[in-house]
Amino acid sequence: MLLAKIKEELDSLYDDLREAAATSAAAEPEAEPEGVEETEAAQEAAPEQEEPQAAAEGGEEKKSAAEEVPAEEPPPIGPQETDYRAKGYHLDAALPPEKVVAAAEILSRHGFFIEAVTGVDWIDEGQMEVVYDFNHFDELCRVVIRSRLERGKPEVPTISHIYQGANWHERETHDFFGIKFIGHPDLSPLLLPEDADFHPLRKDFTP
């Protein structure tokens, strides 16, 4: 099945990322639960006559603890299958900029074409994002590749040497978001005036 094959090959791009995440997690010391020291100190300082009241309040504390919603675990590292009817694509892969070219090469080998390249301004997080939409010539199989960049220096390698159609998509994204596609043959303005020094789809843009 095409989707399973693509997922497997894209997943191989995450091997070093998973290894780095595992190494980082192993290096982090276990943190004591917040408030443990304060609770122990308060118990030592509390007068004996307050113990009945504390016992009475114990049930409420246990109930409150039971009602706490557990923190959501981060999604697993690797490409994620999605509900096409809900999302409009079958596979979603978030990769660092240096992995984008390898991902495009995988999709090109399997007969995918580029539908669009666009940007997202995550201004509150200090990041930009490039989103690549791919589809297959022979069967419906839509794949999205995402790459987050530093907002102060949004750079990602071009894929225009793999997909010629990405050339003007990248130029348009550069016009509107200021994202630089390293290695692109011509990032001169496509839709904006030749002397434009602004990027109108950045969230801090003011006309």
PEPEQUI-V791366 format. One record per residue. RES is the residue in one letter. NEAR is the number of other ideal C-beta (glycine too) atoms within 8 Angstrom. Layout:
res->RES near->NEAR
res->RES near->NEAR
This chain:
res->M near->4
res->L near->9
res->L near->10
res->A near->7
res->K near->9
res->I near->14
res->K near->11
res->E near->8
res->E near->9
res->L near->15
res->D near->9
res->S near->7
res->L near->12
res->Y near->12
res->D near->7
res->D near->6
res->L near->10
res->R near->10
res->E near->8
res->A near->8
res->A near->9
res->A near->8
res->T near->8
res->S near->8
res->A near->7
res->A near->6
res->A near->5
res->E near->6
res->P near->3
res->E near->4
res->A near->4
res->E near->6
res->P near->5
res->E near->4
res->G near->6
res->V near->8
res->E near->7
res->E near->7
res->T near->8
res->E near->8
res->A near->8
res->A near->8
res->Q near->7
res->E near->6
res->A near->5
res->A near->9
res->P near->4
res->E near->5
res->Q near->5
res->E near->8
res->E near->8
res->P near->7
res->Q near->7
res->A near->9
res->A near->7
res->A near->7
res->E near->8
res->G near->8
res->G near->7
res->E near->7
res->E near->8
res->K near->8
res->K near->8
res->S near->8
res->A near->7
res->A near->6
res->E near->6
res->E near->6
res->V near->4
res->P near->4
res->A near->4
res->E near->4
res->E near->4
res->P near->4
res->P near->5
res->P near->5
res->I near->7
res->G near->9
res->P near->10
res->Q near->9
res->E near->8
res->T near->10
res->D near->5
res->Y near->10
res->R near->4
res->A near->6
res->K near->8
res->G near->5
res->Y near->11
res->H near->9
res->L near->16
res->D near->12
res->A near->14
res->A near->6
res->L near->12
res->P near->7
res->P near->10
res->E near->6
res->K near->10
res->V near->15
res->V near->10
res->A near->8
res->A near->13
res->A near->15
res->E near->9
res->I near->12
res->L near->12
res->S near->10
res->R near->6
res->H near->11
res->G near->8
res->F near->12
res->F near->10
res->I near->14
res->E near->7
res->A near->8
res->V near->13
res->T near->9
res->G near->12
res->V near->7
res->D near->10
res->W near->11
res->I near->9
res->D near->4
res->E near->6
res->G near->8
res->Q near->9
res->M near->15
res->E near->11
res->V near->14
res->V near->12
res->Y near->15
res->D near->12
res->F near->13
res->N near->11
res->H near->13
res->F near->6
res->D near->4
res->E near->5
res->L near->6
res->C near->12
res->R near->14
res->V near->16
res->V near->12
res->I near->13
res->R near->12
res->S near->14
res->R near->9
res->L near->14
res->E near->8
res->R near->12
res->G near->5
res->K near->6
res->P near->12
res->E near->9
res->V near->13
res->P near->10
res->T near->11
res->I near->14
res->S near->13
res->H near->5
res->I near->9
res->Y near->10
res->Q near->5
res->G near->8
res->A near->15
res->N near->11
res->W near->8
res->H near->12
res->E near->15
res->R near->14
res->E near->12
res->T near->14
res->H near->13
res->D near->12
res->F near->13
res->F near->13
res->G near->9
res->I near->13
res->K near->9
res->F near->14
res->I near->8
res->G near->8
res->H near->12
res->P near->5
res->D near->6
res->L near->8
res->S near->6
res->P near->9
res->L near->8
res->L near->6
res->L near->9
res->P near->5
res->E near->5
res->D near->4
res->A near->8
res->D near->3
res->F near->6
res->H near->9
res->P near->8
res->L near->8
res->R near->11
res->K near->5
res->D near->5
res->F near->9
res->T near->3
res->P near->3
